[in-house]
Amino acid sequence: MNKELNLVDFLITADFVVAMDADYSVYTPGAVAVTGDHIVAAGPRETLLATYAAGEQLDAGNAVVMPGLINTHGHAPMALLRGLADDLRLDVWLLGYMMPVERDFVNSHFCWLGTELASAEMIRSGTTTFADMYYFEEAVADAASQAGLRAVCSQTIMRFPTPDATSYDEALRRGRDYIQRWKGHPLIVPSVAPHAPYTITPELLEAAVSLVLEFDVPLHIHIAETAQEVEDHRKEFGMPPVPWLKKLGVFEAKTTAAHCVHVDEGEIQTFAHHNVGIAHNPSSNLKLASGIAPISRMLEAGLNVGIGTDGPASNNDIDMFEELRLASFIAKVATMSPVALPARQTLEMATIMGARAMHIDDITGSLEPGKRADLIVVSMENTRHQPYFAHTGESVYSRLVYATHAEDVRHTMVNGKWLMRDRELLTIELPALHAEANALAGKIDTFLARREESVLSKLIAIGGVAQGKTFEIQVKVRHDDPRSLEKVFFTSDEITFLRGSNRRQYDTYFLFEDRWGSVLRYREDEIFDLQTKDLIDVIYRLTLTTMKKEREYGNSVLLSRSRFDAPATRSRRFYREYFQPQREVVVHKERRRFHVRFHGTDFSVNLDTVLEPEGVGSFLEVKSRTWSQQDAERKAGLICNMLELLEIDEGAVIKREYVELAGVRQQEQQDQ
Amino acid sequence: MNKELNLVDFLITADFVVAMDADYSVYTPGAVAVTGDHIVAAGPRETLLATYAAGEQLDAGNAVVMPGLINTHGHAPMALLRGLADDLRLDVWLLGYMMPVERDFVNSHFCWLGTELASAEMIRSGTTTFADMYYFEEAVADAASQAGLRAVCSQTIMRFPTPDATSYDEALRRGRDYIQRWKGHPLIVPSVAPHAPYTITPELLEAAVSLVLEFDVPLHIHIAETAQEVEDHRKEFGMPPVPWLKKLGVFEAKTTAAHCVHVDEGEIQTFAHHNVGIAHNPSSNLKLASGIAPISRMLEAGLNVGIGTDGPASNNDIDMFEELRLASFIAKVATMSPVALPARQTLEMATIMGARAMHIDDITGSLEPGKRADLIVVSMENTRHQPYFAHTGESVYSRLVYATHAEDVRHTMVNGKWLMRDRELLTIELPALHAEANALAGKIDTFLARREESVLSKLIAIGGVAQGKTFEIQVKVRHDDPRSLEKVFFTSDEITFLRGSNRRQYDTYFLFEDRWGSVLRYREDEIFDLQTKDLIDVIYRLTLTTMKKEREYGNSVLLSRSRFDAPATRSRRFYREYFQPQREVVVHKERRRFHVRFHGTDFSVNLDTVLEPEGVGSFLEVKSRTWSQQDAERKAGLICNMLELLEIDEGAVIKREYVELAGVRQQEQQDQ
């Protein structure tokens, strides 16, 4: 070996070296010299061959050596939840699937395992650095560093209890401990992530900012992912999220803001002024129909916009090459200009600009002497890459952005260490990892299958359910003029009027063809004052019963069945999509409701007129509920007495419920 | 072997068989039996193992057997042009690059070679059937059938001369010959493609329709790809393209319409009424910023919408799995609904519905007994596919659409014949193919590099150029009140006024730092009547000269230089993007132009006032041009005489042109 040559650990040569430095240097052919954890030189092949001797020389041939891709936003452990539920609305997906499963399954080991799974995919698809935001972030950091990846790992802080903290104070303590232990790690930058403006409080936010400023670590946050979020924020705080966050001092920190789909020009200027890095997530924003972020405008304003995959549960892979192509495509259609986000600028976003967005461009993002050796070798041998046009210097970028697949990545190096050679992972055992991930998926399948078995368990899964009294005594009589009965309640000696209200009830019955004949009623109950007719309140409730009565007694006035109530905190549309009923019946009615005392026992009396469907009619209902069968039978007797007093023949009692009466009527109307 | 078993050629088993039949059958595990060119059975593995014995049994394990993907729109030979030019406006891309290169390079062998290149990529990415539209379509059909792919190959017919036909009559004759030779081929369905409403004539269209009806073959056409196209069509014909095509009888044919990005509800209903198949091209529509087609509405209206890659020059790969994912993603963001185009429906579009859109669903698109054996085996072993959730029947679709890459396709079979096994192509020799494609790209590179060398050759490439007279005699004198000179032309005995006009000239000079100092002037020349002041005409012209005079004579009134003129049929923006000048100077001026006769020789005399930039001033110009040097010198002498008559000192003559005067002024203004 020539004694004048400088010795380096690795010399990698290839037909193309794409440096992504300030001059956009492309060396054809080129070479990169690496020693220890850093790059010694990147330049023309002949120059480097004449300057360096290497412990190992890798001649990659028809390939590109380039900086590893930088994934600026994700939730790595959610790799374990990919494909769990797709093509759902954000709320159904999040509240119906992700959060219930997370509540039961996410622990430190889950996060470790999920990160290892995500790391395998990232290394194989050319990502060398990622930004993460999840729970048990120390486990994420541990798994990433063992896989050999560079990462900014942010411990999530929310105002709600999370799988790893019962309060945000606990989350902050956890964050502090974690930062103290990991700060200075060669691969991991610890960080905290106040989750999003709509899941935090100003106090929590201020505490998080003072924590990251104390340790000089970055801060990661979701901002303006959906139009709804921004609208809600405006309503609540009189301004969109960005000025609100600015006021709370968030942008004093080295911030990376994920999504920013719905931001205006002023907010973009605020980002620019405070050097807030942006993480643009094309697949996720499309798949969840969040919208298209105004990336071209942000770039014009000088923002550092990186590209991210978001969590693999909403993507569903972790493939930065796919995101690159998508970022360029959607910028073009969003501006209706095919010259928007050309290939070179797109690649820049995924490398050096991404590093800037994560505030770590001093160590990674380009092939320059002194930077950490985070690089990938991408083959140009696939048919997709043929032919090659050399007449423009842009061809190599266009090939990388428009025609390269993750599978073209042959070798991946982070911090001067090979993580993949010839597509073989060197730090992760795939078969065991896949097996463990699938075993866990099996348990989640069982959990969900059990839940899906009954409407009840799905109802319980989304929370707030209370079981109602089992025994129900009810009488329903058709009556042309139920209001004529009213005077009895005010004039009879035997009946005492306690209180009353006028109601307008909009009921939607979701019917299920399960073995219980489950019926889930979604009710909007508008309550008016009986006298003044003022609207007093609107109550939204879910009530789960069954069509099949468990038992019927005597004159059809007593039945026993399970009954579950919950406040309906979400929309009818949500419940429809989440529960997926086989059939739906809508009943609107006007109800005058009286609470009366009869022979010392309280009853509800309803005087109802069904408005929709038309032609169902008007009714008197007397009702009571109890936990005790004996009490139920006693009350059933009392109701019979009350009917006599009201001069109603017991034979006139109708055994069907409104959902049935309306269902029949609905069918008749359709048949006409 | 059990004697009761029926013998078939192939029995393919896998953990998942996705049939894409009317019931969306999924067999886990499943099997498909194939004999000759067709499917004998698809069903549960155990059932098929108990029924059939196979010449060859393939146990694919953790994989999906499914119908091959159907690419409903493309231009296969353009694989040879992929990456030639990207991130350009459609007109610059098409008129500046694609068409000039096609004019010089596209021949029968080019089409054969390009189709083979595209076929290699399609087979390796799971496409078994494609729709094509290009020139020399018989070569496309030949290459596709030799590769073993199924294809509907449409001979393009345009009103313009094409690389394969000097007139549309010739194209129609070519189409008829081609259909007659290929009709009945086991793999190829011949067809014709009247290119698009804006490139055809009603007569051409009617002839094409009667041709396809005569032979009962399908018809392929581009419709409403861009908003501009639709707007232009409305202006010219008073209606959008679809009703116009309907009126001309196009939809009487078995039509496949590509793009349909800008169609309204009425047009969708027309498609539905006539069973027009739609080819949706997500990547191309995004990359060229054409827009997002209203696919969700089309599907609601019951249209058969397939998915296509379009030509690889605007994509840049031919990867149906990528298009699947994109189709679903953009439908969601276009409707702002994450439940739009769920995974199963997306896969349907790429299989059986695509076959319907191409009017060949009787033979392909699903795994059903009697259909041709067009199938692929897709591995589910990649980390991207882990873990697998079985709790919903949709998971297999979601995996295929959201997390599968082209590289997961292990085996491809068309018409009962294996085209790929274990990712090895069986009908195409890749290394030789790549080498030939790259050799051709080298020639195109040389052609373009030579063209790029000079502004002139780029100007010639887009057509219409004529060389102007070489010798130019011109005098320019600053004059505070040039109009005072006017009377001389009307009163002098020596000068005869011939004719005149008033002009307002908006000139943009594109300056190039090439070795000639090329100057390309884009002029909008508004011509007004000298007396009535009515606007008579607006002329758009390009004029290429050089800053460096080839020769200057005498009192700076005579020079020799090359000069090229062309009508400017496109916008200033087009020329700017196409020519990419280093600098630009804008000059607006008012010109009174006189044609006069002086001592028997004609001259132009211009009395100019420069309006922009301000402060340049007013001028008298006297000009003449000639091919002869001797004549030029004679005229130069005459101009000196004329100056004397006008009492202008020869020393006052300004040697600079307007572009220079304005350029200096522009610089001064910027410096202030």
HADDOCK unambig.tbl for C-alpha pairs under 7 A between the chains (distance, minus, plus):
assign (segid A and resid 80 and name CA) (segid B and resid 387 and name CA) 6.23 0.50 0.50
assign (segid A and resid 83 and name CA) (segid B and resid 389 and name CA) 6.72 0.50 0.50
assign (segid A and resid 83 and name CA) (segid B and resid 395 and name CA) 6.26 0.50 0.50
assign (segid A and resid 83 and name CA) (segid B and resid 398 and name CA) 6.50 0.50 0.50
assign (segid A and resid 83 and name CA) (segid B and resid 399 and name CA) 6.70 0.50 0.50
assign (segid A and resid 84 and name CA) (segid B and resid 389 and name CA) 5.88 0.50 0.50
assign (segid A and resid 86 and name CA) (segid B and resid 398 and name CA) 6.94 0.50 0.50
assign (segid A and resid 87 and name CA) (segid B and resid 338 and name CA) 5.61 0.50 0.50
assign (segid A and resid 87 and name CA) (segid B and resid 339 and name CA) 4.70 0.50 0.50
assign (segid A and resid 87 and name CA) (segid B and resid 342 and name CA) 5.36 0.50 0.50
assign (segid A and resid 88 and name CA) (segid B and resid 338 and name CA) 5.83 0.50 0.50
assign (segid A and resid 88 and name CA) (segid B and resid 339 and name CA) 5.21 0.50 0.50
assign (segid A and resid 89 and name CA) (segid B and resid 338 and name CA) 5.44 0.50 0.50
assign (segid A and resid 89 and name CA) (segid B and resid 339 and name CA) 6.24 0.50 0.50
assign (segid A and resid 121 and name CA) (segid B and resid 383 and name CA) 6.08 0.50 0.50
assign (segid A and resid 121 and name CA) (segid B and resid 384 and name CA) 6.62 0.50 0.50
assign (segid A and resid 286 and name CA) (segid B and resid 329 and name CA) 5.13 0.50 0.50
assign (segid A and resid 286 and name CA) (segid B and resid 330 and name CA) 6.33 0.50 0.50
assign (segid A and resid 286 and name CA) (segid B and resid 332 and name CA) 6.34 0.50 0.50
assign (segid A and resid 286 and name CA) (segid B and resid 333 and name CA) 5.20 0.50 0.50
assign (segid A and resid 287 and name CA) (segid B and resid 329 and name CA) 5.06 0.50 0.50
assign (segid A and resid 287 and name CA) (segid B and resid 332 and name CA) 6.31 0.50 0.50
assign (segid A and resid 287 and name CA) (segid B and resid 338 and name CA) 6.05 0.50 0.50
assign (segid A and resid 288 and name CA) (segid B and resid 338 and name CA) 4.95 0.50 0.50
assign (segid A and resid 289 and name CA) (segid B and resid 332 and name CA) 5.23 0.50 0.50
assign (segid A and resid 289 and name CA) (segid B and resid 333 and name CA) 4.44 0.50 0.50
assign (segid A and resid 289 and name CA) (segid B and resid 336 and name CA) 4.89 0.50 0.50
assign (segid A and resid 289 and name CA) (segid B and resid 337 and name CA) 5.42 0.50 0.50
assign (segid A and resid 289 and name CA) (segid B and resid 338 and name CA) 5.05 0.50 0.50
assign (segid A and resid 290 and name CA) (segid B and resid 333 and name CA) 6.90 0.50 0.50
assign (segid A and resid 290 and name CA) (segid B and resid 336 and name CA) 6.89 0.50 0.50
assign (segid A and resid 291 and name CA) (segid B and resid 333 and name CA) 5.74 0.50 0.50
assign (segid A and resid 291 and name CA) (segid B and resid 336 and name CA) 6.98 0.50 0.50
assign (segid A and resid 315 and name CA) (segid B and resid 402 and name CA) 6.81 0.50 0.50
assign (segid A and resid 316 and name CA) (segid B and resid 402 and name CA) 5.47 0.50 0.50
assign (segid A and resid 316 and name CA) (segid B and resid 403 and name CA) 5.56 0.50 0.50
assign (segid A and resid 317 and name CA) (segid B and resid 384 and name CA) 5.60 0.50 0.50
assign (segid A and resid 317 and name CA) (segid B and resid 403 and name CA) 5.34 0.50 0.50
assign (segid A and resid 329 and name CA) (segid B and resid 286 and name CA) 5.13 0.50 0.50
assign (segid A and resid 329 and name CA) (segid B and resid 287 and name CA) 5.06 0.50 0.50
assign (segid A and resid 330 and name CA) (segid B and resid 286 and name CA) 6.33 0.50 0.50
assign (segid A and resid 332 and name CA) (segid B and resid 286 and name CA) 6.35 0.50 0.50
assign (segid A and resid 332 and name CA) (segid B and resid 287 and name CA) 6.32 0.50 0.50
assign (segid A and resid 332 and name CA) (segid B and resid 289 and name CA) 5.25 0.50 0.50
assign (segid A and resid 333 and name CA) (segid B and resid 286 and name CA) 5.20 0.50 0.50
assign (segid A and resid 333 and name CA) (segid B and resid 289 and name CA) 4.44 0.50 0.50
assign (segid A and resid 333 and name CA) (segid B and resid 290 and name CA) 6.91 0.50 0.50
assign (segid A and resid 333 and name CA) (segid B and resid 291 and name CA) 5.75 0.50 0.50
assign (segid A and resid 336 and name CA) (segid B and resid 289 and name CA) 4.89 0.50 0.50
assign (segid A and resid 336 and name CA) (segid B and resid 290 and name CA) 6.89 0.50 0.50
assign (segid A and resid 336 and name CA) (segid B and resid 291 and name CA) 6.98 0.50 0.50
assign (segid A and resid 337 and name CA) (segid B and resid 289 and name CA) 5.44 0.50 0.50
assign (segid A and resid 338 and name CA) (segid B and resid 87 and name CA) 5.60 0.50 0.50
assign (segid A and resid 338 and name CA) (segid B and resid 88 and name CA) 5.83 0.50 0.50
assign (segid A and resid 338 and name CA) (segid B and resid 89 and name CA) 5.47 0.50 0.50
assign (segid A and resid 338 and name CA) (segid B and resid 287 and name CA) 6.06 0.50 0.50
assign (segid A and resid 338 and name CA) (segid B and resid 288 and name CA) 4.96 0.50 0.50
assign (segid A and resid 338 and name CA) (segid B and resid 289 and name CA) 5.06 0.50 0.50
assign (segid A and resid 339 and name CA) (segid B and resid 87 and name CA) 4.70 0.50 0.50
assign (segid A and resid 339 and name CA) (segid B and resid 88 and name CA) 5.21 0.50 0.50
assign (segid A and resid 339 and name CA) (segid B and resid 89 and name CA) 6.27 0.50 0.50
assign (segid A and resid 342 and name CA) (segid B and resid 87 and name CA) 5.39 0.50 0.50
assign (segid A and resid 383 and name CA) (segid B and resid 121 and name CA) 6.09 0.50 0.50
assign (segid A and resid 384 and name CA) (segid B and resid 121 and name CA) 6.62 0.50 0.50
assign (segid A and resid 384 and name CA) (segid B and resid 317 and name CA) 5.61 0.50 0.50
assign (segid A and resid 386 and name CA) (segid B and resid 434 and name CA) 6.34 0.50 0.50
assign (segid A and resid 386 and name CA) (segid B and resid 437 and name CA) 6.85 0.50 0.50
assign (segid A and resid 386 and name CA) (segid B and resid 438 and name CA) 6.72 0.50 0.50
assign (segid A and resid 387 and name CA) (segid B and resid 80 and name CA) 6.26 0.50 0.50
assign (segid A and resid 387 and name CA) (segid B and resid 437 and name CA) 5.50 0.50 0.50
assign (segid A and resid 387 and name CA) (segid B and resid 438 and name CA) 4.75 0.50 0.50
assign (segid A and resid 387 and name CA) (segid B and resid 441 and name CA) 6.05 0.50 0.50
assign (segid A and resid 388 and name CA) (segid B and resid 438 and name CA) 6.25 0.50 0.50
assign (segid A and resid 388 and name CA) (segid B and resid 441 and name CA) 6.49 0.50 0.50
assign (segid A and resid 389 and name CA) (segid B and resid 83 and name CA) 6.71 0.50 0.50
assign (segid A and resid 389 and name CA) (segid B and resid 84 and name CA) 5.89 0.50 0.50
assign (segid A and resid 389 and name CA) (segid B and resid 441 and name CA) 5.96 0.50 0.50
assign (segid A and resid 389 and name CA) (segid B and resid 445 and name CA) 6.15 0.50 0.50
assign (segid A and resid 390 and name CA) (segid B and resid 445 and name CA) 6.37 0.50 0.50
assign (segid A and resid 391 and name CA) (segid B and resid 445 and name CA) 5.24 0.50 0.50
assign (segid A and resid 391 and name CA) (segid B and resid 448 and name CA) 6.88 0.50 0.50
assign (segid A and resid 391 and name CA) (segid B and resid 449 and name CA) 5.97 0.50 0.50
assign (segid A and resid 395 and name CA) (segid B and resid 83 and name CA) 6.26 0.50 0.50
assign (segid A and resid 398 and name CA) (segid B and resid 83 and name CA) 6.52 0.50 0.50
assign (segid A and resid 398 and name CA) (segid B and resid 86 and name CA) 6.95 0.50 0.50
assign (segid A and resid 399 and name CA) (segid B and resid 83 and name CA) 6.72 0.50 0.50
assign (segid A and resid 402 and name CA) (segid B and resid 315 and name CA) 6.81 0.50 0.50
assign (segid A and resid 402 and name CA) (segid B and resid 316 and name CA) 5.45 0.50 0.50
assign (segid A and resid 403 and name CA) (segid B and resid 316 and name CA) 5.55 0.50 0.50
assign (segid A and resid 403 and name CA) (segid B and resid 317 and name CA) 5.35 0.50 0.50
assign (segid A and resid 434 and name CA) (segid B and resid 386 and name CA) 6.34 0.50 0.50
assign (segid A and resid 437 and name CA) (segid B and resid 386 and name CA) 6.84 0.50 0.50
assign (segid A and resid 437 and name CA) (segid B and resid 387 and name CA) 5.49 0.50 0.50
assign (segid A and resid 438 and name CA) (segid B and resid 386 and name CA) 6.73 0.50 0.50
assign (segid A and resid 438 and name CA) (segid B and resid 387 and name CA) 4.76 0.50 0.50
assign (segid A and resid 438 and name CA) (segid B and resid 388 and name CA) 6.25 0.50 0.50
assign (segid A and resid 441 and name CA) (segid B and resid 387 and name CA) 6.04 0.50 0.50
assign (segid A and resid 441 and name CA) (segid B and resid 388 and name CA) 6.48 0.50 0.50
assign (segid A and resid 441 and name CA) (segid B and resid 389 and name CA) 5.96 0.50 0.50
assign (segid A and resid 445 and name CA) (segid B and resid 389 and name CA) 6.13 0.50 0.50
assign (segid A and resid 445 and name CA) (segid B and resid 390 and name CA) 6.34 0.50 0.50
assign (segid A and resid 445 and name CA) (segid B and resid 391 and name CA) 5.21 0.50 0.50
assign (segid A and resid 448 and name CA) (segid B and resid 391 and name CA) 6.81 0.50 0.50
assign (segid A and resid 449 and name CA) (segid B and resid 391 and name CA) 5.87 0.50 0.50
